[in-house]
Amino acid sequence: MFASAISRHSARPYETLKPLSKKIGIPIDATYADQDYDPLASELLSDPRYVGKQAVVAWHHGYLPSFAKALGAPDSTYPNPWDPTVFDLLLKFEWKDQGAPAVTELRELF
């Protein structure tokens, strides 16, 4: 479970994951700064610990298109630019083989 690092401007990604983290007992890794989506994408794509696993990532919306691209998602499969007024959209990335991930947009029902 990953959230962009808490900064003097925002802790929102961390706060978004905090209830889930507490409920399921998985700690939040908040060591990556907003701009460090490339290193996080590299870790998720190359570290054997994540093969066949699910990862939850909460990030600041301005960097989500760049993060999706770093994960190898085709350009037309995610919002770019991200609408800054949208807070209920989740992106699900699924790798079925070694190719690009399939991206599904999910809306929160609240």
Secondary structure, DSSP 8 states (H G I E B T S, - for coil): -EE----SS--HHHHHHHHHHHHHT---B--S-TTTHHHHHHHHHH-GGGTT----EE--GGGHHHHHHHTT--GGGS-SS--TT--SEEEEEE-SSSS--EEEEEE---
